[in-house]
Amino acid sequence: MFAYLKSYSRSRILLEDSEPMVDERNFYKADWTDFYPDTCEAIPPNAPAPRGNPILILCFVDADHAGNRITRRSYSGIIIFCNCAPIQWYSKHQNTVESSSFGSEFVALRIANEMIKALRYKLQMFGIPLKGPANVYCDNNSVVTNSTHPESTLHAQSRHSHSLVP
């Protein structure tokens, strides 16, 4: 990005900073306190005080089960937004061969979770206030159920039921 701006000194890169319209009623809010009573987000002790308007993190996650016809590996696709600006994206083979679309979607969600945690840490260290948890969008109903309901057991149900993950 900086090399581009250096080469084209009269150019600018603009990011949309408006807050997205998200209906929070669409997200299942699980109560995990019975399972993890003392858990809280680890805020770095040396983080500066948050300043400015809080931002909302949105993440879209998908996987292409066995997308590589030779190795049968799936591809993970992840894009993370801060408000309406795309900040980080990821598109890569998964390291394992999954036997179902449920498995490949679950692996993609795990990768997205790690990326979100790292981004939240980085933003906190910049002193940027965060507005609640990240909203994660996933198109596999089984993955949504198994990752948001503490009482659920791992098993695949139907594919491509459009749902939301908090």
Residue, then its C-alpha position, 0 to 999 in steps of 0.5 A: m500500500f505504501a509503495y503504491l502511494k509513493s509511486y502515485s503521490r497524487s493518489r489516495i486510498l479511501l476506506e469506508d468508515s461508516e457503521p454497517m446496518v446489522d440486525e443484532r436479533n439475527f444472532y444467537k447469544a449463547d450463555w457460556t458462563d456455566f461452562y466458563p464462569d471466569t472467562c473474559e477477553a484478555i485486554p493487554p495490560n499495556a494497551p492505551a485507553p480507547r479513543g474515538n468511535p467504537i468499531l464493529i468487526l464483521c467476518f464472512v467465512d466459507a469453505d469449498h469442500a474438496g475444492n482441489r480435485i487432485t489432493r481433495r483438500s478444501y479451500s478456506g475463504i475469509i474476509i474481515f471488515c472493520n465497520c464497512a471497510p475490508i481489512q483482512w482476507y484469507s484464501k488458502h488450502q486447508n492443511t488437512v483433508e476433511s471427509s465432509s463439508f461440515g469438517s471443512e467449514f468448521v476448520a475455516l471457522r477455527i481459522a477465522n476465530e484465530m484471525i479475529k482474536a489477533l485483529r482484536y488484540k492489534l486494534q486494542m493496542f492501537g487504542i481503538p474501541l471495539k463495539g461488542p463481539a465480532n459478528v461472524y457469518c457462515d452458511n452451514n447451519s450445522v457449524v453454526t449450531n455446533s459452535t454457538h450452542p454449548e449443549s450441542t453435540l458435534h454432528a453434521q445436519s443440513r448444508h447451506s442453511h443460511s445462518l449467522v454466528p455471533 
